[in-house]
């Protein structure tokens, strides 16, 4: 696995992540790794799955096709 060094991070930011790590019962390194992993961009299939998941939460009479919505947005 790769390693990353990030310089000049304000102390207040580090302390906020350290406090959050403590709340989650993990180390600062584990907390920051989680933040980075969760911030990774979605692949096209993942975006479609998210759209379909949200669509499933919409009442049947108000649903739209997620593929057509994505294409419409892309073509603008």
For each residue, the residues with C-beta under 8 A, 3 or more apart:
1:
2:
3:
4:
5:
6: 9
7:
8:
9: 6 13 14
10: 13 14
11: 14 15
12: 15 16
13: 9 10 16 17
14: 9 10 11 17 18 28
15: 11 12 18 19
16: 12 13 19 20
17: 13 14 20 21 28 31 32 35
18: 14 15 21 22 28 31
19: 15 16 22 23
20: 16 17 23 24 31
21: 17 18 24 26 27 28 30 31
22: 18 19 25
23: 19 20
24: 20 21 31 34
25: 22
26: 21 30 31 34
27: 21 30 31
28: 14 17 18 21 31 32
29: 32 33
30: 21 26 27 33 34
31: 17 18 20 21 24 26 27 28 34 35
32: 17 28 29 35 36
33: 29 30 36 37
34: 24 26 30 31 37 38
35: 17 31 32 38 39
36: 32 33 39 40
37: 33 34 40
38: 34 35
39: 35 36
40: 36 37
41:
42: 46 47 50
43: 46 47
44: 47 48
45: 48 49
46: 42 43 49 50
47: 42 43 44 50 51 70
48: 44 45 51 52 66 67 70
49: 45 46 52 53
50: 42 46 47 53 54
51: 47 48 54 55 66 69 70
52: 48 49 55 56 66
53: 49 50 56 57
54: 50 51 57 58
55: 51 52 58 63 64 66
56: 52 53
57: 53 54
58: 54 55 62 63
59: 62 63
60: 63
61:
62: 58 59
63: 55 58 59 60
64: 55 68 69
65: 68 69
66: 48 51 52 55 69 70
67: 48 70 71
68: 64 65 71 72
69: 51 64 65 66 72 73
70: 47 48 51 66 67 73 74
71: 67 68 74 75
72: 68 69 75 76
73: 69 70 76
74: 70 71
75: 71 72
76: 72 73
